[in-house]
Each structure stands twice: as structure tokens, then as C-alpha cells.
Amino acid sequence: MRIGTLGAGSMAEALTTRWAGQGHEVMIGARHPEKGAALAGRLGPGATSGGFAEAAAFGEAVLVAVHAEAAVEVLEAAGAREGALRGRTLIDCTNAIVPGRFTLGAPMAELIAEATPGAHVVKAFNLCHVDVWRLTPPVFDGVPLGVPLCGDDPGALAAVRTLIADLGCVPLPGGPLERAPLLEATAALAIGLWLGEGADARSALPPLSHAGIEDGGQPPVPGSR
């Protein structure tokens, strides 16, 4: 798969290092050419670099890997408003979380979809610190990391599932893109527990065997018993 990145920072490096190692072609799109070229050099001979528009044109899948507040500006620099990403799989891993308050700012998946007419936006990779994506593979207590993804286009979802599996992780279907705000809210809640309280966010949910799913696949309604 040809993968372009909009950004040359730590998330772009962590994810594309693994993808390049799996044989995917990568183009790093960067605001500063020297930064993109340096990252491409670290990725090896299957990687190149260019500007945002070049990376957008290159990628069958394009990763938005910049800070949330810069995402729309970078997409515009890539030509998204003019349809440069039309028909492409656009992966949104951003979170707009208010520092110290652990609440949500802008609804990023919605803003990114509005800024990229015709693109197939998939929300994924937003729940973990960059160091998790550097693990080879991310496995905890013998269980591979699950990666939820939300999107509407079957082809785009299939492409992102492949990229998740190439990290050694397990794709978790999160539903259509309208449910992406739930992923962003989950990130805000988990970061608040980790950083604000020093608590293990994983302990908030029981395993599937104790999730209380009744016949028919519906959870019990609180107070109904």
C-alpha cells in the first residue's frame, strides 16, 4: 500500500516505521523539507519525502499526523478543499483535548471530514501514547492491543484494518464515522484517569465474559431488573 503522511513528528515516525518494515511504500509530507527527508532516511529505501500536497497525491491511505489545532490548516495546504484527497483513505489519529481539564475541544473527525470533500475518513490510532506504537508488537499480559476504528467506507475500513494488523494489533469495529466522537471522548476520559488520577483506565471495564450481554446482543438496561 502507498501511505502518505501529513506530518513528520513522533506519531508519523512510530507508525510508518512499522508500516515500512511490512513492505508498504511511504511518503513523509512535512512543512519543513529537511525534517521530512530526515525521517524518510531513517525509514529506509522504501520511503521518500515531500510537501503536504505531494504526500496527499502519493498515498492510497493518508495519515493526518499533526497536532489537532493544525490539522485543518495542513489539510488545506495539501489541497483537500480542492478535492486532492477525494477517494483516498484518510486516517485521523488526532485528539483535541483541553490540557489540564481532560475535556474535548473540537470534534476532530467531523472537522477533518468537512475539510476533505470526497475523502473516506477513518478514525483510528487515537487512544494510545506514541510509545505504544513503537512496541513490536503492542502486547500486554499476552493479549494484543485492540485498535477501535470508525468509518463509513468499506474499502477504507479494510485498508485501515490491514494497517492495524501489520502493527501486530487487532482491529475493533467501532461503527460508522458518526461514532468517532465516542472514540475521542474515550481518549479524554482515559488520559484524565492516567494523568489526572494515576489510575489504570483498563480497570474500568470488565472482560467480555462479564459484560452482561443478554440474549439478542443487547446490554441490560439499568434498573430494568
C-alpha positions as CSV (number, residue, x, y, z in Angstrom):
1,M,0.0,0.0,0.0
2,R,1.2,3.6,-0.7
3,I,0.9,5.6,2.5
4,G,1.4,9.4,2.7
5,T,1.7,11.3,6.0
6,L,0.7,14.9,6.7
7,G,3.3,15.5,9.4
8,A,6.7,14.2,10.2
9,G,6.6,14.1,14.0
10,S,6.6,11.3,16.5
11,M,3.2,9.7,15.6
12,A,4.2,9.7,11.9
13,E,7.5,8.1,12.7
14,A,6.2,5.5,15.1
15,L,3.5,4.2,12.7
16,T,5.4,4.5,9.4
17,T,8.4,2.8,10.8
18,R,6.3,-0.3,11.4
19,W,4.5,0.0,8.1
20,A,7.6,0.5,6.1
21,G,9.0,-2.6,7.8
22,Q,6.0,-4.5,6.5
23,G,6.8,-3.5,2.9
24,H,4.4,-0.5,2.4
25,E,5.7,2.4,0.4
26,V,5.7,5.6,2.5
27,M,6.0,9.3,1.6
28,I,6.5,11.7,4.5
29,G,4.8,15.0,4.0
30,A,6.3,17.8,6.0
31,R,6.1,21.6,6.4
32,H,9.9,21.7,6.6
33,P,11.6,19.6,3.9
34,E,14.7,18.8,5.9
35,K,12.6,17.2,8.7
36,G,10.6,15.0,6.2
37,A,13.8,14.0,4.4
38,A,15.5,13.0,7.7
39,L,12.5,10.8,8.7
40,A,12.3,9.2,5.3
41,G,16.1,8.4,5.6
42,R,15.5,6.7,8.9
43,L,12.7,4.6,7.4
44,G,14.9,3.2,4.7
45,P,14.9,2.8,0.9
46,G,11.1,2.3,0.6
47,A,10.4,5.8,1.9
48,T,10.5,9.3,0.3
49,S,9.6,12.8,1.4
50,G,7.9,15.9,0.0
51,G,5.4,18.6,0.9
52,F,1.9,18.1,2.1
53,A,0.3,18.2,-1.4
54,E,2.8,15.6,-2.7
55,A,2.2,13.2,0.2
56,A,-1.6,13.6,-0.3
57,A,-1.2,12.8,-4.0
58,F,1.0,9.8,-3.3
59,G,-1.0,8.0,-0.7
60,E,-3.7,5.5,-1.3
61,A,-4.0,6.0,2.5
62,V,-3.1,9.3,4.1
63,L,-2.4,9.7,7.8
64,V,-3.2,13.0,9.5
65,A,-0.3,13.1,12.0
66,V,-0.2,16.7,13.2
67,H,-1.4,18.4,16.4
68,A,-5.2,18.8,16.3
69,E,-5.1,22.6,16.2
70,A,-3.1,22.4,12.9
71,A,-5.0,19.7,11.2
72,V,-7.4,21.7,9.1
73,E,-4.7,24.2,8.0
74,V,-2.4,21.3,7.0
75,L,-5.3,19.6,5.0
76,E,-5.9,22.9,3.2
77,A,-2.2,23.1,2.4
78,A,-2.5,19.6,0.9
79,G,-5.2,20.8,-1.4
80,A,-8.1,19.0,0.4
81,R,-10.6,21.7,-0.2
82,E,-9.9,21.3,-4.0
83,G,-10.5,17.6,-3.8
84,A,-6.9,16.4,-3.6
85,L,-7.9,13.7,-1.2
86,R,-11.1,12.6,-3.0
87,G,-11.4,8.9,-3.0
88,R,-8.5,8.4,-0.6
89,T,-8.5,6.7,2.8
90,L,-7.8,9.5,5.3
91,I,-6.8,8.3,8.7
92,D,-7.5,10.6,11.6
93,C,-5.5,9.8,14.8
94,T,-5.9,13.3,16.4
95,N,-7.4,14.3,19.7
96,A,-8.4,17.8,20.7
97,I,-8.2,17.6,24.5
98,V,-8.1,20.6,26.7
99,P,-4.9,20.5,28.8
100,G,-5.4,20.0,32.5
101,R,-9.2,19.7,32.2
102,F,-9.3,16.5,30.1
103,T,-12.3,17.6,28.2
104,L,-12.9,17.6,24.5
105,G,-12.3,20.7,22.4
106,A,-13.1,20.5,18.7
107,P,-14.8,17.4,17.2
108,M,-11.8,16.4,15.1
109,A,-13.2,13.6,12.9
110,E,-16.1,15.9,12.0
111,L,-13.9,18.8,11.2
112,I,-11.5,16.7,9.2
113,A,-14.3,15.2,7.2
114,E,-15.8,18.6,6.5
115,A,-12.3,19.9,5.3
116,T,-11.8,17.0,2.9
117,P,-14.7,16.6,0.5
118,G,-14.8,13.2,-1.1
119,A,-12.2,11.6,1.3
120,H,-13.0,8.4,3.2
121,V,-12.2,9.4,6.8
122,V,-11.4,6.7,9.3
123,K,-10.8,7.4,13.0
124,A,-8.2,5.2,14.5
125,F,-4.9,5.1,16.5
126,N,-6.1,7.9,18.8
127,L,-6.2,6.0,22.2
128,C,-2.6,5.3,22.8
129,H,0.6,7.3,23.6
130,V,3.1,7.3,20.8
131,D,5.4,4.9,22.7
132,V,2.8,2.2,22.5
133,W,3.0,2.3,18.7
134,R,6.8,1.8,18.9
135,L,6.3,-1.6,20.6
136,T,7.0,-4.6,18.3
137,P,4.2,-5.7,18.7
138,P,2.0,-3.9,21.3
139,V,1.0,-6.9,23.5
140,F,0.0,-6.6,27.2
141,D,-0.3,-9.6,29.5
142,G,-0.2,-11.8,26.4
143,V,-3.1,-10.0,24.7
144,P,-2.5,-8.0,21.5
145,L,-3.7,-4.4,21.6
146,G,-7.1,-3.8,20.2
147,V,-7.5,-0.7,18.0
148,P,-11.0,0.7,17.5
149,L,-11.8,2.3,14.2
150,C,-14.8,4.2,12.9
151,G,-15.6,5.0,9.3
152,D,-18.3,4.7,6.6
153,D,-16.5,3.4,3.5
154,P,-15.9,-0.4,3.4
155,G,-12.8,-0.2,1.3
156,A,-11.2,2.4,3.6
157,L,-12.1,0.4,6.7
158,A,-10.5,-2.7,5.1
159,A,-7.3,-0.7,4.3
160,V,-7.0,0.5,7.9
161,R,-7.7,-2.9,9.3
162,T,-4.8,-4.2,7.3
163,L,-2.5,-1.4,8.7
164,I,-3.7,-2.2,12.2
165,A,-2.9,-5.9,11.7
166,D,0.5,-5.0,10.3
167,L,1.3,-3.5,13.7
168,G,0.5,-6.8,15.4
169,C,-2.8,-5.3,16.8
170,V,-6.4,-6.4,16.5
171,P,-8.9,-4.2,14.6
172,L,-12.1,-3.5,16.7
173,P,-15.1,-2.3,14.6
174,G,-16.3,0.9,16.2
175,G,-19.2,1.6,13.8
176,P,-19.7,4.5,11.4
177,L,-17.9,7.7,11.4
178,E,-20.7,9.4,13.4
179,R,-19.4,7.4,16.4
180,A,-15.9,8.8,16.1
181,P,-16.7,11.4,18.8
182,L,-17.1,8.5,21.2
183,L,-13.5,7.4,20.5
184,E,-12.3,11.0,21.1
185,A,-14.3,11.2,24.4
186,T,-12.8,7.8,25.4
187,A,-9.3,9.2,24.8
188,A,-10.2,12.3,27.0
189,L,-11.5,10.1,29.8
190,A,-8.6,7.6,29.7
191,I,-6.0,10.4,29.7
192,G,-7.7,12.0,32.6
193,L,-7.6,8.8,34.5
194,W,-3.9,8.1,33.6
195,L,-2.5,11.6,34.1
196,G,-5.0,13.2,36.4
197,E,-5.6,10.4,38.8
198,G,-2.7,7.9,38.2
199,A,-5.4,5.2,37.7
200,D,-5.3,2.3,35.3
201,A,-8.1,3.1,32.8
202,R,-8.3,-0.6,31.7
203,S,-9.7,-1.5,35.1
204,A,-12.9,0.5,34.4
205,L,-14.3,-2.2,32.0
206,P,-15.0,-5.9,32.7
207,P,-13.9,-8.6,30.3
208,L,-16.4,-9.7,27.6
209,S,-17.4,-12.7,29.6
210,H,-18.8,-10.4,32.3
211,A,-20.1,-7.6,30.1
212,G,-23.7,-8.6,30.9
213,I,-24.8,-9.0,27.3
214,E,-28.2,-10.6,27.2
215,D,-29.8,-12.8,24.6
216,G,-30.2,-10.9,21.4
217,G,-27.0,-9.0,21.8
218,Q,-28.4,-6.1,23.8
219,P,-26.9,-5.0,27.2
220,P,-29.3,-4.9,30.1
221,V,-31.0,-1.6,30.8
222,P,-30.0,-0.2,34.2
223,G,-32.9,-0.5,36.7
224,S,-34.8,-3.0,34.5
225,R,-34.4,-5.9,36.8
